[in-house]
């Protein structure tokens, strides 16, 4: 008989741990869908774990999925929420019905909770009991401190999820933000094979991809330990997606069908499989939304991909993606967020009374140049039209609103590029009349770009092509010194290690810790604190602690 694999061992351990908290082990009963044994005969449990998300001061979204062989049965799922890990002090509970129309996923928006409090929850169908999850509501009033984890870019095929496991183990964070690329739609077999082994296109394809990701013990542990606030990047749909299409290199209508259908399929699966609360049920594609941590933080989670983004422009120098801010790149109507989301963000920032304003942002906001010069000279050369550099008029409108509104204490948290980078965000980093790195004059915000969970891979294992082979990708993994020499507003660069951030916010400063793991090609419990940065309240400069 073959030895048990890693997943079986870890899941068996999780099941035993959960069983110690269940009825029959001296604990209070969990609400049941019916009497023991009356669940669907094809019921086989909760193989994809549990999750919580989108916490508010009085609400928490709970998630699970029922594993059943039936495609048609209606399944009644009981849920219960407790004040304690021992499940002895029940708070609330009820029943919810799911079926194949929603891929047997379950989402419950639990209200009437207390602010800033941890809760434990569990689901049941007949005798089948889910693992126990832990969630936490947002604080109200005037909290002194909040700690957030930040994760992004967890390509299953590129490496193991050691970073997810380390983030799951932390007991010093209130929740974690996921800045997108939670799944990858592509069929790339670098370290382990994607399931299914295809580029996903149909709604069932996307569901199967989420299901395979959610079978992994590291991700299950993370979701069971902490609530998540998520926004998509592009790989939740297809690489290079925008409001009206996608990168033609990654979506061929002759092969993949209409892009509108593929985007709708990706949206449906994401809303089924992730514990997100739609801010506007009439517009399910809207995922941009905000969260208040009392009067300490206003968090704005952006959608820079789908709802309003104009098409990415080709480079205008005849050298691949390289471009200058001229021609169509300078079109004053160019949109990154779309007019409605842009106004929502401007109104939110200018109207915020919180001590800090955090932006959950997919693509790099700061200028990132290959050749630097003052903007008026028109000689700066940019490499990546996919990020805010390719939408400079939209970025200028945002900066105008920040300056006109006197908005301060802004911290931007960014994913996407599989590298650790720190910026002082400024309009024109190469113009000494605009930006002074010594005094902080001209700094609009601080930006912290998170490393990937696994998508950067291990360079020593994957070779020089750590992403797509584009010059911009090679520079991001190998050319940090050169990039910082040109981009003098950059404060830190590391382009080869995977990991996550911990963001610690109090009334005096925001501190950002860069945690990395040594490898993603083998399991390890090692991690290291690579660097720590501080932004003082009232002073937008970034200093290394």
BAVEXTI-220036 format. One record per residue (C-alpha): residue number from 1; x, y, z; residue in three letters. Coordinates in steps of 0.2 Angstrom, whole numbers, plus 2048, in hexadecimal, padded with zeros to 3 digits. Example, Ala and Ser with C-alpha at 12.3 -4.5 7.8 and 13.67 -1.06 7.14 Angstrom:
REM residues 2
[selo 1,[83E,7EA,827],"ALA"] [selo 2,[844,7FB,824],"SER"] 
***
This chain:
REM residues 545
[selo 1,[800,800,800],"UNK"] [selo 2,[807,811,7FB],"UNK"] [selo 3,[80B,81C,80A],"UNK"] [selo 4,[800,82B,80E],"UNK"] [selo 5,[804,83B,805],"UNK"] [selo 6,[807,84C,80E],"UNK"] [selo 7,[7F5,852,80B],"UNK"] [selo 8,[7ED,843,812],"UNK"] [selo 9,[7F8,844,822],"UNK"] [selo 10,[7F5,856,825],"UNK"] [selo 11,[7E2,855,821],"UNK"] [selo 12,[7E1,845,82D],"UNK"] [selo 13,[7E9,84F,83B],"UNK"] [selo 14,[7DD,85E,838],"UNK"] [selo 15,[7CE,853,838],"UNK"] [selo 16,[7D4,84B,849],"UNK"] [selo 17,[7D7,85C,850],"UNK"] [selo 18,[7C6,862,84B],"UNK"] [selo 19,[7BE,852,851],"UNK"] [selo 20,[7C4,856,863],"UNK"] [selo 21,[7B8,865,863],"UNK"] [selo 22,[7A9,85D,85C],"UNK"] [selo 23,[799,855,865],"UNK"] [selo 24,[79D,845,86D],"UNK"] [selo 25,[7AE,84B,874],"UNK"] [selo 26,[7A6,855,882],"UNK"] [selo 27,[7A2,865,879],"UNK"] [selo 28,[791,86D,875],"UNK"] [selo 29,[787,868,866],"UNK"] [selo 30,[789,870,855],"UNK"] [selo 31,[779,873,84C],"UNK"] [selo 32,[775,865,840],"UNK"] [selo 33,[76C,865,82F],"UNK"] [selo 34,[762,856,836],"UNK"] [selo 35,[764,846,840],"UNK"] [selo 36,[774,83C,83F],"UNK"] [selo 37,[775,833,82F],"UNK"] [selo 38,[768,83C,825],"UNK"] [selo 39,[774,846,81A],"UNK"] [selo 40,[776,842,807],"UNK"] [selo 41,[77C,830,805],"UNK"] [selo 42,[789,837,7F9],"UNK"] [selo 43,[790,843,806],"UNK"] [selo 44,[7A3,841,809],"UNK"] [selo 45,[7A7,850,814],"UNK"] [selo 46,[7AF,861,813],"UNK"] [selo 47,[7BF,85E,809],"UNK"] [selo 48,[7C2,870,805],"UNK"] [selo 49,[7C2,876,817],"UNK"] [selo 50,[7BA,886,81D],"UNK"] [selo 51,[7BE,899,81C],"UNK"] [selo 52,[7B8,8AA,822],"UNK"] [selo 53,[7BA,8BA,81A],"UNK"] [selo 54,[7B4,8CC,817],"UNK"] [selo 55,[7B3,8D0,82A],"UNK"] [selo 56,[7AA,8DF,830],"UNK"] [selo 57,[7A8,8E5,842],"UNK"] [selo 58,[798,8DB,844],"UNK"] [selo 59,[798,8CF,835],"UNK"] [selo 60,[7A3,8C0,82F],"UNK"] [selo 61,[7A1,8B6,81E],"UNK"] [selo 62,[7A3,8A4,821],"UNK"] [selo 63,[7A7,897,813],"UNK"] [selo 64,[7A8,885,810],"UNK"] [selo 65,[7A4,878,802],"UNK"] [selo 66,[79B,868,804],"UNK"] [selo 67,[7A3,859,7FB],"UNK"] [selo 68,[796,84E,7F3],"UNK"] [selo 69,[795,843,7E4],"UNK"] [selo 70,[784,849,7DF],"UNK"] [selo 71,[782,857,7D2],"UNK"] [selo 72,[76F,85A,7D6],"UNK"] [selo 73,[76C,858,7E9],"UNK"] [selo 74,[767,866,7F4],"UNK"] [selo 75,[772,866,803],"UNK"] [selo 76,[76D,86E,814],"UNK"] [selo 77,[77C,873,81D],"UNK"] [selo 78,[77C,879,82F],"UNK"] [selo 79,[788,886,836],"UNK"] [selo 80,[78C,88C,847],"UNK"] [selo 81,[797,89A,84F],"UNK"] [selo 82,[79F,899,860],"UNK"] [selo 83,[7A8,8A5,86C],"UNK"] [selo 84,[7B6,898,870],"UNK"] [selo 85,[7C1,88C,868],"UNK"] [selo 86,[7BA,87E,872],"UNK"] [selo 87,[7A9,881,86A],"UNK"] [selo 88,[7A0,882,87B],"UNK"] [selo 89,[798,893,87A],"UNK"] [selo 90,[78D,894,86A],"UNK"] [selo 91,[789,8A6,863],"UNK"] [selo 92,[77E,8A2,854],"UNK"] [selo 93,[77B,895,847],"UNK"] [selo 94,[76E,890,839],"UNK"] [selo 95,[76C,886,829],"UNK"] [selo 96,[770,88A,817],"UNK"] [selo 97,[76C,880,807],"UNK"] [selo 98,[779,87D,7F9],"UNK"] [selo 99,[779,874,7E9],"UNK"] [selo 100,[782,871,7D9],"UNK"] [selo 101,[77D,882,7D2],"UNK"] [selo 102,[789,889,7DE],"UNK"] [selo 103,[795,87B,7DE],"UNK"] [selo 104,[78F,876,7EF],"UNK"] [selo 105,[798,885,7F7],"UNK"] [selo 106,[791,88D,806],"UNK"] [selo 107,[792,89F,80B],"UNK"] [selo 108,[78A,8A6,81B],"UNK"] [selo 109,[78B,8B9,81F],"UNK"] [selo 110,[78A,8B8,832],"UNK"] [selo 111,[784,8C8,83B],"UNK"] [selo 112,[781,8CE,84C],"UNK"] [selo 113,[793,8CB,852],"UNK"] [selo 114,[79E,8D5,85D],"UNK"] [selo 115,[7AC,8E0,857],"UNK"] [selo 116,[7BE,8DB,858],"UNK"] [selo 117,[7BA,8C9,85E],"UNK"] [selo 118,[7C0,8B8,859],"UNK"] [selo 119,[7B2,8AB,855],"UNK"] [selo 120,[7B3,898,851],"UNK"] [selo 121,[7A8,890,844],"UNK"] [selo 122,[7A3,87F,83D],"UNK"] [selo 123,[798,877,830],"UNK"] [selo 124,[78E,867,830],"UNK"] [selo 125,[784,85C,824],"UNK"] [selo 126,[77D,84D,82E],"UNK"] [selo 127,[78C,844,836],"UNK"] [selo 128,[798,84D,82B],"UNK"] [selo 129,[7A1,85B,834],"UNK"] [selo 130,[7AD,868,82D],"UNK"] [selo 131,[7BD,86E,835],"UNK"] [selo 132,[7BC,87C,841],"UNK"] [selo 133,[7C0,88D,83B],"UNK"] [selo 134,[7C5,89D,844],"UNK"] [selo 135,[7BF,8AE,83E],"UNK"] [selo 136,[7C0,8C0,846],"UNK"] [selo 137,[7B6,8CF,844],"UNK"] [selo 138,[7BD,8E1,840],"UNK"] [selo 139,[7C0,8EC,84F],"UNK"] [selo 140,[7B5,8FB,852],"UNK"] [selo 141,[7B8,90C,85C],"UNK"] [selo 142,[7CA,910,85E],"UNK"] [selo 143,[7D5,901,85D],"UNK"] [selo 144,[7E7,904,861],"UNK"] [selo 145,[7EF,8F6,855],"UNK"] [selo 146,[7EB,8EB,846],"UNK"] [selo 147,[7F6,8DE,83E],"UNK"] [selo 148,[7F2,8D7,82D],"UNK"] [selo 149,[7FA,8CA,823],"UNK"] [selo 150,[7FC,8CD,810],"UNK"] [selo 151,[7FD,8BF,803],"UNK"] [selo 152,[7FD,8BF,7F0],"UNK"] [selo 153,[801,8B4,7E1],"UNK"] [selo 154,[800,8A2,7E6],"UNK"] [selo 155,[803,898,7D6],"UNK"] [selo 156,[800,886,7DB],"UNK"] [selo 157,[80B,880,7CC],"UNK"] [selo 158,[81A,88B,7D1],"UNK"] [selo 159,[81D,885,7E2],"UNK"] [selo 160,[817,87E,7F3],"UNK"] [selo 161,[80E,88A,7FF],"UNK"] [selo 162,[81A,88B,80E],"UNK"] [selo 163,[816,89E,80F],"UNK"] [selo 164,[803,89A,811],"UNK"] [selo 165,[808,88E,81F],"UNK"] [selo 166,[813,89A,828],"UNK"] [selo 167,[805,8A8,827],"UNK"] [selo 168,[7F8,89B,82D],"UNK"] [selo 169,[803,898,83D],"UNK"] [selo 170,[803,8AA,842],"UNK"] [selo 171,[7F9,8AE,851],"UNK"] [selo 172,[7FE,8C1,850],"UNK"] [selo 173,[7F3,8C6,841],"UNK"] [selo 174,[7E1,8CB,841],"UNK"] [selo 175,[7DD,8C6,82F],"UNK"] [selo 176,[7E6,8C5,81E],"UNK"] [selo 177,[7E4,8CE,80E],"UNK"] [selo 178,[7E6,8C4,7FE],"UNK"] [selo 179,[7EB,8D0,7EF],"UNK"] [selo 180,[7E6,8C4,7E1],"UNK"] [selo 181,[7EC,8B6,7D6],"UNK"] [selo 182,[7E5,8AA,7E3],"UNK"] [selo 183,[7E4,89D,7D5],"UNK"] [selo 184,[7EC,89C,7C5],"UNK"] [selo 185,[7E3,898,7B5],"UNK"] [selo 186,[7F1,892,7AB],"UNK"] [selo 187,[7F8,881,7A9],"UNK"] [selo 188,[80A,882,7AE],"UNK"] [selo 189,[812,873,7B6],"UNK"] [selo 190,[822,87A,7BE],"UNK"] [selo 191,[823,872,7CF],"UNK"] [selo 192,[812,868,7D0],"UNK"] [selo 193,[804,866,7C3],"UNK"] [selo 194,[7F5,871,7C3],"UNK"] [selo 195,[7E4,869,7C5],"UNK"] [selo 196,[7DC,868,7B9],"UNK"] [selo 197,[7EB,867,7AD],"UNK"] [selo 198,[7E4,874,7A1],"UNK"] [selo 199,[7E1,887,79F],"UNK"] [selo 200,[7D1,889,7A8],"UNK"] [selo 201,[7C3,890,79E],"UNK"] [selo 202,[7B1,88A,7A3],"UNK"] [selo 203,[7A9,88D,7B4],"UNK"] [selo 204,[7AC,87B,7B8],"UNK"] [selo 205,[7BF,87D,7B4],"UNK"] [selo 206,[7C0,88C,7C0],"UNK"] [selo 207,[7B7,882,7CD],"UNK"] [selo 208,[7C3,874,7CC],"UNK"] [selo 209,[7D2,87F,7CD],"UNK"] [selo 210,[7CB,887,7DD],"UNK"] [selo 211,[7C7,876,7E4],"UNK"] [selo 212,[7D9,86F,7E1],"UNK"] [selo 213,[7E0,87F,7E9],"UNK"] [selo 214,[7D5,87D,7F8],"UNK"] [selo 215,[7D9,86B,7FB],"UNK"] [selo 216,[7EB,870,800],"UNK"] [selo 217,[7EE,86F,813],"UNK"] [selo 218,[7F8,880,813],"UNK"] [selo 219,[7EA,88A,80C],"UNK"] [selo 220,[7DD,881,816],"UNK"] [selo 221,[7E6,885,826],"UNK"] [selo 222,[7E8,897,821],"UNK"] [selo 223,[7D5,899,81E],"UNK"] [selo 224,[7D1,890,82E],"UNK"] [selo 225,[7DC,89B,838],"UNK"] [selo 226,[7D9,8AD,831],"UNK"] [selo 227,[7CB,8B6,828],"UNK"] [selo 228,[7D0,8BC,816],"UNK"] [selo 229,[7CC,8CC,80D],"UNK"] [selo 230,[7D0,8C8,7FA],"UNK"] [selo 231,[7D0,8D1,7E9],"UNK"] [selo 232,[7D4,8C9,7D9],"UNK"] [selo 233,[7E3,8CD,7CE],"UNK"] [selo 234,[7E2,8C6,7BC],"UNK"] [selo 235,[7E6,8B3,7BE],"UNK"] [selo 236,[7D6,8B0,7C7],"UNK"] [selo 237,[7CF,8B3,7B5],"UNK"] [selo 238,[7DD,8B3,7A8],"UNK"] [selo 239,[7EE,8BB,7A7],"UNK"] [selo 240,[7EC,8CD,7A1],"UNK"] [selo 241,[7D9,8CF,7A3],"UNK"] [selo 242,[7D1,8E0,7A2],"UNK"] [selo 243,[7C0,8E7,7A2],"UNK"] [selo 244,[7BD,8E2,790],"UNK"] [selo 245,[7C8,8D4,78C],"UNK"] [selo 246,[7D9,8CC,790],"UNK"] [selo 247,[7EB,8CA,789],"UNK"] [selo 248,[7E9,8C2,778],"UNK"] [selo 249,[7F8,8B7,77C],"UNK"] [selo 250,[7EE,8AF,78B],"UNK"] [selo 251,[7DC,8AF,784],"UNK"] [selo 252,[7D9,8A9,772],"UNK"] [selo 253,[7C6,8AA,76E],"UNK"] [selo 254,[7C9,89C,761],"UNK"] [selo 255,[7CF,891,76F],"UNK"] [selo 256,[7C7,898,77F],"UNK"] [selo 257,[7B7,89F,779],"UNK"] [selo 258,[7B0,8B1,77C],"UNK"] [selo 259,[7BA,8BA,78A],"UNK"] [selo 260,[7AA,8C0,791],"UNK"] [selo 261,[7A4,8AF,795],"UNK"] [selo 262,[7B5,8AA,79C],"UNK"] [selo 263,[7B5,8B9,7A8],"UNK"] [selo 264,[7A3,8B5,7AD],"UNK"] [selo 265,[7A8,8A3,7B1],"UNK"] [selo 266,[7B7,8A9,7BB],"UNK"] [selo 267,[7AD,8B5,7C5],"UNK"] [selo 268,[7A0,8A8,7C9],"UNK"] [selo 269,[7AC,89C,7D0],"UNK"] [selo 270,[7B5,8A9,7DA],"UNK"] [selo 271,[7A5,8AF,7E2],"UNK"] [selo 272,[7A1,89D,7E6],"UNK"] [selo 273,[7B2,898,7ED],"UNK"] [selo 274,[7B8,8A7,7F6],"UNK"] [selo 275,[7B0,8AF,806],"UNK"] [selo 276,[7AD,8C0,7FE],"UNK"] [selo 277,[79E,8CA,802],"UNK"] [selo 278,[797,8D3,7F2],"UNK"] [selo 279,[796,8E6,7F6],"UNK"] [selo 280,[789,8E7,7E8],"UNK"] [selo 281,[77F,8D7,7E5],"UNK"] [selo 282,[778,8DF,7D5],"UNK"] [selo 283,[78A,8E1,7CE],"UNK"] [selo 284,[792,8D1,7D3],"UNK"] [selo 285,[7A2,8D5,7C9],"UNK"] [selo 286,[7A5,8E4,7D5],"UNK"] [selo 287,[7B2,8DE,7E2],"UNK"] [selo 288,[7B9,8EF,7E7],"UNK"] [selo 289,[7B4,8F3,7F9],"UNK"] [selo 290,[7BA,8FA,809],"UNK"] [selo 291,[7BC,8F5,81B],"UNK"] [selo 292,[7BD,900,82B],"UNK"] [selo 293,[7C8,8FA,83A],"UNK"] [selo 294,[7C0,907,846],"UNK"] [selo 295,[7C8,918,844],"UNK"] [selo 296,[7D9,910,841],"UNK"] [selo 297,[7D8,90A,82F],"UNK"] [selo 298,[7CE,90C,820],"UNK"] [selo 299,[7D2,8FE,814],"UNK"] [selo 300,[7CE,900,802],"UNK"] [selo 301,[7CF,8F0,7F7],"UNK"] [selo 302,[7D0,8F4,7E5],"UNK"] [selo 303,[7CD,8EC,7D4],"UNK"] [selo 304,[7DA,8F1,7C8],"UNK"] [selo 305,[7D6,8E3,7BC],"UNK"] [selo 306,[7C5,8E0,7B7],"UNK"] [selo 307,[7B7,8ED,7BA],"UNK"] [selo 308,[7BF,8FD,7B2],"UNK"] [selo 309,[7D0,8FA,7AB],"UNK"] [selo 310,[7D4,8FF,79A],"UNK"] [selo 311,[7DD,8F3,78E],"UNK"] [selo 312,[7F0,8F2,791],"UNK"] [selo 313,[7F9,8FC,784],"UNK"] [selo 314,[808,8F5,77A],"UNK"] [selo 315,[818,8FD,77C],"UNK"] [selo 316,[81B,90C,771],"UNK"] [selo 317,[82E,90B,76F],"UNK"] [selo 318,[82E,8FC,763],"UNK"] [selo 319,[837,8F3,771],"UNK"] [selo 320,[82A,8E7,778],"UNK"] [selo 321,[821,8EE,787],"UNK"] [selo 322,[82D,8FD,789],"UNK"] [selo 323,[824,90D,789],"UNK"] [selo 324,[824,920,78D],"UNK"] [selo 325,[815,92A,793],"UNK"] [selo 326,[810,930,782],"UNK"] [selo 327,[802,92D,775],"UNK"] [selo 328,[7F4,922,77C],"UNK"] [selo 329,[7FD,91F,78C],"UNK"] [selo 330,[7FA,932,790],"UNK"] [selo 331,[7E8,931,78B],"UNK"] [selo 332,[7E0,93C,79A],"UNK"] [selo 333,[7D1,930,79A],"UNK"] [selo 334,[7DB,920,79C],"UNK"] [selo 335,[7D3,915,7AA],"UNK"] [selo 336,[7DB,909,7B6],"UNK"] [selo 337,[7CC,908,7C3],"UNK"] [selo 338,[7BE,90E,7B8],"UNK"] [selo 339,[7B5,91E,7BB],"UNK"] [selo 340,[7A9,917,7C9],"UNK"] [selo 341,[7B6,90E,7D3],"UNK"] [selo 342,[7C2,91D,7D1],"UNK"] [selo 343,[7B5,929,7D8],"UNK"] [selo 344,[7B1,91D,7E6],"UNK"] [selo 345,[7C3,91C,7EB],"UNK"] [selo 346,[7C6,92F,7EA],"UNK"] [selo 347,[7B6,932,7F5],"UNK"] [selo 348,[7BC,925,801],"UNK"] [selo 349,[7CD,92B,803],"UNK"] [selo 350,[7C8,93D,804],"UNK"] [selo 351,[7BA,939,810],"UNK"] [selo 352,[7C4,92D,81B],"UNK"] [selo 353,[7C5,932,82E],"UNK"] [selo 354,[7D0,923,832],"UNK"] [selo 355,[7E2,925,838],"UNK"] [selo 356,[7E9,91B,829],"UNK"] [selo 357,[7E3,917,818],"UNK"] [selo 358,[7E8,906,810],"UNK"] [selo 359,[7E6,901,7FE],"UNK"] [selo 360,[7E5,8EF,7F9],"UNK"] [selo 361,[7EC,8F1,7E7],"UNK"] [selo 362,[7F0,8E4,7DA],"UNK"] [selo 363,[7FD,8EC,7CF],"UNK"] [selo 364,[80C,8F7,7D3],"UNK"] [selo 365,[806,909,7D5],"UNK"] [selo 366,[817,912,7D7],"UNK"] [selo 367,[821,917,7C7],"UNK"] [selo 368,[82D,909,7C3],"UNK"] [selo 369,[839,90E,7B5],"UNK"] [selo 370,[847,907,7AB],"UNK"] [selo 371,[84D,918,7A6],"UNK"] [selo 372,[849,927,7B2],"UNK"] [selo 373,[847,939,7AE],"UNK"] [selo 374,[83B,947,7B4],"UNK"] [selo 375,[82A,945,7AD],"UNK"] [selo 376,[82A,955,7A4],"UNK"] [selo 377,[83A,94F,79A],"UNK"] [selo 378,[82F,941,793],"UNK"] [selo 379,[83F,935,793],"UNK"] [selo 380,[83A,929,7A0],"UNK"] [selo 381,[838,917,799],"UNK"] [selo 382,[82D,90B,7A2],"UNK"] [selo 383,[82C,8F8,7A0],"UNK"] [selo 384,[81B,8F2,7A6],"UNK"] [selo 385,[80C,8F9,79E],"UNK"] [selo 386,[801,8ED,7A9],"UNK"] [selo 387,[804,8F7,7B9],"UNK"] [selo 388,[7FF,909,7BE],"UNK"] [selo 389,[80D,90F,7B3],"UNK"] [selo 390,[802,90A,7A4],"UNK"] [selo 391,[7F4,914,7AA],"UNK"] [selo 392,[7FD,924,7B0],"UNK"] [selo 393,[7EE,930,7AD],"UNK"] [selo 394,[7E4,926,7B9],"UNK"] [selo 395,[7F2,926,7C6],"UNK"] [selo 396,[7F3,939,7C4],"UNK"] [selo 397,[7E1,93B,7C8],"UNK"] [selo 398,[7E3,931,7D7],"UNK"] [selo 399,[7F2,93B,7DD],"UNK"] [selo 400,[7E9,94B,7D9],"UNK"] [selo 401,[7DB,946,7E4],"UNK"] [selo 402,[7E6,940,7F3],"UNK"] [selo 403,[7F0,951,7F2],"UNK"] [selo 404,[7E0,95C,7F0],"UNK"] [selo 405,[7D7,953,7FE],"UNK"] [selo 406,[7E7,954,80A],"UNK"] [selo 407,[7E6,941,80C],"UNK"] [selo 408,[7F5,93A,816],"UNK"] [selo 409,[7FA,92A,81E],"UNK"] [selo 410,[7F7,91F,80E],"UNK"] [selo 411,[7FF,90E,80D],"UNK"] [selo 412,[7FD,904,7FD],"UNK"] [selo 413,[7FF,8F1,7FE],"UNK"] [selo 414,[802,8E9,7ED],"UNK"] [selo 415,[804,8D8,7E5],"UNK"] [selo 416,[806,8D1,7D3],"UNK"] [selo 417,[819,8D2,7CF],"UNK"] [selo 418,[820,8C4,7DA],"UNK"] [selo 419,[82D,8D0,7E2],"UNK"] [selo 420,[82F,8D9,7F2],"UNK"] [selo 421,[831,8EC,7EF],"UNK"] [selo 422,[82E,8FB,7FA],"UNK"] [selo 423,[82B,90C,7F2],"UNK"] [selo 424,[828,91E,7F8],"UNK"] [selo 425,[819,922,7EC],"UNK"] [selo 426,[81C,932,7E3],"UNK"] [selo 427,[816,93A,7D2],"UNK"] [selo 428,[827,93D,7CB],"UNK"] [selo 429,[836,934,7D4],"UNK"] [selo 430,[843,93A,7C8],"UNK"] [selo 431,[83F,94D,7CA],"UNK"] [selo 432,[847,955,7D9],"UNK"] [selo 433,[83B,963,7D8],"UNK"] [selo 434,[82D,956,7DC],"UNK"] [selo 435,[835,949,7E6],"UNK"] [selo 436,[843,94A,7F4],"UNK"] [selo 437,[847,939,7FB],"UNK"] [selo 438,[850,941,809],"UNK"] [selo 439,[842,94B,810],"UNK"] [selo 440,[833,942,809],"UNK"] [selo 441,[82D,951,7FF],"UNK"] [selo 442,[821,94B,7F1],"UNK"] [selo 443,[81D,93A,7F9],"UNK"] [selo 444,[80A,936,7F7],"UNK"] [selo 445,[80A,925,7FF],"UNK"] [selo 446,[815,916,804],"UNK"] [selo 447,[813,906,7F9],"UNK"] [selo 448,[818,8F4,7FF],"UNK"] [selo 449,[818,8E7,7F1],"UNK"] [selo 450,[816,8D6,7F9],"UNK"] [selo 451,[820,8C7,7F3],"UNK"] [selo 452,[817,8B8,7EB],"UNK"] [selo 453,[811,8A9,7F5],"UNK"] [selo 454,[819,89D,7E8],"UNK"] [selo 455,[817,8A5,7D7],"UNK"] [selo 456,[829,8AB,7D6],"UNK"] [selo 457,[82F,899,7D8],"UNK"] [selo 458,[840,895,7DE],"UNK"] [selo 459,[84C,89D,7D1],"UNK"] [selo 460,[85A,890,7D5],"UNK"] [selo 461,[84D,882,7D0],"UNK"] [selo 462,[844,88B,7C2],"UNK"] [selo 463,[853,893,7B9],"UNK"] [selo 464,[855,8A5,7B3],"UNK"] [selo 465,[843,8A5,7AC],"UNK"] [selo 466,[83A,8A8,7BD],"UNK"] [selo 467,[82A,8AE,7B4],"UNK"] [selo 468,[827,8B1,7A2],"UNK"] [selo 469,[838,8B6,79C],"UNK"] [selo 470,[834,8C8,798],"UNK"] [selo 471,[842,8D4,79C],"UNK"] [selo 472,[837,8DD,7A9],"UNK"] [selo 473,[835,8CC,7B2],"UNK"] [selo 474,[847,8C8,7B1],"UNK"] [selo 475,[84B,8DA,7B8],"UNK"] [selo 476,[83F,8D7,7C7],"UNK"] [selo 477,[848,8C7,7CC],"UNK"] [selo 478,[85A,8CB,7C8],"UNK"] [selo 479,[85C,8DE,7C5],"UNK"] [selo 480,[856,8E6,7D6],"UNK"] [selo 481,[866,8F0,7D8],"UNK"] [selo 482,[864,8F8,7C7],"UNK"] [selo 483,[851,8FB,7C9],"UNK"] [selo 484,[855,904,7DA],"UNK"] [selo 485,[862,90E,7D2],"UNK"] [selo 486,[856,915,7C5],"UNK"] [selo 487,[847,915,7D1],"UNK"] [selo 488,[84E,920,7DF],"UNK"] [selo 489,[83D,91F,7E8],"UNK"] [selo 490,[83F,90D,7EB],"UNK"] [selo 491,[845,908,7FC],"UNK"] [selo 492,[847,8F5,7FB],"UNK"] [selo 493,[847,8E7,7EE],"UNK"] [selo 494,[848,8D4,7EE],"UNK"] [selo 495,[842,8CA,7E0],"UNK"] [selo 496,[846,8B8,7E3],"UNK"] [selo 497,[83D,8B2,7F3],"UNK"] [selo 498,[82B,8AE,7F7],"UNK"] [selo 499,[822,8B3,806],"UNK"] [selo 500,[815,8BF,80E],"UNK"] [selo 501,[813,8D0,817],"UNK"] [selo 502,[80E,8D4,829],"UNK"] [selo 503,[807,8E5,82A],"UNK"] [selo 504,[807,8EC,83C],"UNK"] [selo 505,[7FD,8FC,83E],"UNK"] [selo 506,[7FB,907,84D],"UNK"] [selo 507,[7F8,91A,850],"UNK"] [selo 508,[80B,91E,84F],"UNK"] [selo 509,[810,914,83F],"UNK"] [selo 510,[80D,907,833],"UNK"] [selo 511,[81A,8F9,833],"UNK"] [selo 512,[81C,8ED,825],"UNK"] [selo 513,[826,8DC,827],"UNK"] [selo 514,[82C,8D2,818],"UNK"] [selo 515,[82C,8C0,81D],"UNK"] [selo 516,[833,8B3,810],"UNK"] [selo 517,[835,8A0,80F],"UNK"] [selo 518,[845,898,809],"UNK"] [selo 519,[83E,88D,7FB],"UNK"] [selo 520,[82D,888,7F3],"UNK"] [selo 521,[834,878,7EB],"UNK"] [selo 522,[834,86E,7FC],"UNK"] [selo 523,[82A,86F,80C],"UNK"] [selo 524,[832,879,819],"UNK"] [selo 525,[82D,882,82A],"UNK"] [selo 526,[83B,88F,828],"UNK"] [selo 527,[837,8A1,825],"UNK"] [selo 528,[841,8B1,828],"UNK"] [selo 529,[83E,8C3,82B],"UNK"] [selo 530,[847,8CB,81C],"UNK"] [selo 531,[843,8DE,820],"UNK"] [selo 532,[838,8E9,829],"UNK"] [selo 533,[832,8FB,824],"UNK"] [selo 534,[829,909,82D],"UNK"] [selo 535,[81E,917,828],"UNK"] [selo 536,[81C,924,836],"UNK"] [selo 537,[80B,92C,838],"UNK"] [selo 538,[80B,93D,830],"UNK"] [selo 539,[81B,939,827],"UNK"] [selo 540,[81A,930,816],"UNK"] [selo 541,[82C,92B,815],"UNK"] [selo 542,[831,919,816],"UNK"] [selo 543,[83F,914,822],"UNK"] [selo 544,[846,903,825],"UNK"] [selo 545,[845,8FC,837],"UNK"] 
***
